[in-house]
Amino acid sequence: MGAGHPECPERLDAIEDRLLISGLGLALDRREAPLASLGDIELAHGRLHVAALRGLSDGLKDEIKAGGPSHAQVDPDTSINTNTWDAALRAAGAALAATDAVIAGELENAFCAVRPPGHHACRDKAMGFCFFNNVAIAAKYALERHGLKRVAIVDFDVHHGNGTEDIVAGDQRILMVSFFQHPFYPLDWTHSNASNLVNLPLPAYTKGMEVRELIESIWMPRLEAFRPEMIFISAGFDAHQEDDLGQMGLVEQDYAWITHRIKDVARRHAKGRIVSCLEGGYALSALARSVEAHIRVLADV
């Protein structure tokens, strides 16, 4: 994104350092992310959107050769450089490879430490630091390529997953549950009233116990009734009380609790199958600690 941007390489470095320092990294099966195919990307995105991003990337390379800028703006908060195209394909590719491995029974669940994030990427629009919607692509892939009948998407980022909503609204094979700070980015988004969406807009400064009560009373009955065969998580950690990009009050223990409740549903209905993908989280220490808490529950360590 360029120097000084919160969606920075140091985010993954902080997670990696925390896994090493805690010893948790030694307990994990670690895999490199492959490139997603364009055919799989287009399960969730229009061809013109994919072609436009590729054209922007190729055009930027030509401009740099001619002495032009190293970045191009996609929106006021989001820019692309010559490596973004491959990075976005690998972020989606990680989610798809994790889906393959979990459905094959090689792994019970997986966490994808990826950049760029994805949940603001709409079917035909990149925005909010996001280019391809990693979780929506993986959910569609599980349905279309693996023949699952029902999958759930759980989004606990501080920002509304408007891109995911845009892609899955009305698809009764997918149940999306989320909470998010409201009013907040994206301010101009018109929320869908589709029956497969359970979105909980929450005021700034909402704390973890209030979130837990709402999850228990609203998310859980819908997830239990839906009986998903696999669960995908948009794992944003920017609702943490230390994160300046949001104004909510969650802490690491809240993320662990949420992960336990998701895992309970997965064990009852989905053979434990979960694929979690990193979204937001910009206070580096809080991000790293929260990811550790999330992974510890997923890995039972």
Phi, psi and omega in degrees: 000345182110163184300137176082359181279140181295333179272082194239161179301332182297342177299312179289327176299318181296319178295314180300315180298319180295319179296323179290312183297321182283344185083354182296327181301332181290339183268359188256148170272106188260135183225148176279152182272127174279170172282133173287148174281153179294328177299322178286322175302321184283000169295333182241347184233149177288151182298324181294323177297313181297314181295323180295318179295319179294319179296322178296318179296313180296320180295325179294321177300319179293321180294321180296320178300329180270009179089017181276188184290158181271347181228154173232138182281134173262319169211178185302335182255355193228127177230163183237141172238187187288346178263352187296320182303309180294321179298318180294321177294324179286325176299313176294321180298325176298315180297322180288317178296321177296319178299314177303311185294322181288316180294326178288348181086006177292324179229146174285320179207172182210147170245128181255107178275091191235152166222143356287159174290183189220343197285352172269349182288116179276175181305320186233026184205132170268140180191166171056044181074004190242143181242308173241144185271094189303314183289318179296320177299313182295322179296315177296322180297317178298324179284311189277321184267330182252353174076018174293154184263327184216129174227152178246147172242126177247125183236114178243025172292154180291338178261147178295135177281067185297326179293317177298316178302316180301323185279324189255350183304128179088350177275103187288355174280348185236126171254124177251124174241140182204160161230158181194155176291138181211136000283142184192178179300139354274116189297329186268009183282131175266114186288142178279150174257019181302143187288347180268011179246132175235086185255130183246096175286129185236146179288159175304149177075011172296134183258173189299319183294325176294319177297317180300317180298319180291321177300315183295320186271335186243308179297307193299317177300321179291318178295318179296318180292327182286328180053063182295146177272351176196150181237133176247137183243126165271097191266086174262136184246023181271003169275003177295145184296342180268356185270121183282349178278355174222175179229038176257176192236035179281157175229177185304320182297330177292319178294323176297316180297314179301317180296320176301316183292321176297317181295325176301315179295316181298321180293322182286325191238341192234021181057027180079006190284116179222136167236119181249136181236133179297134172245251182274185183128104193235350169273108198300316180294314179297319177301309184297317180294322181290320176297318177302314180299318179298312183291323179301321178289316179301320185269357182058043178232000000 
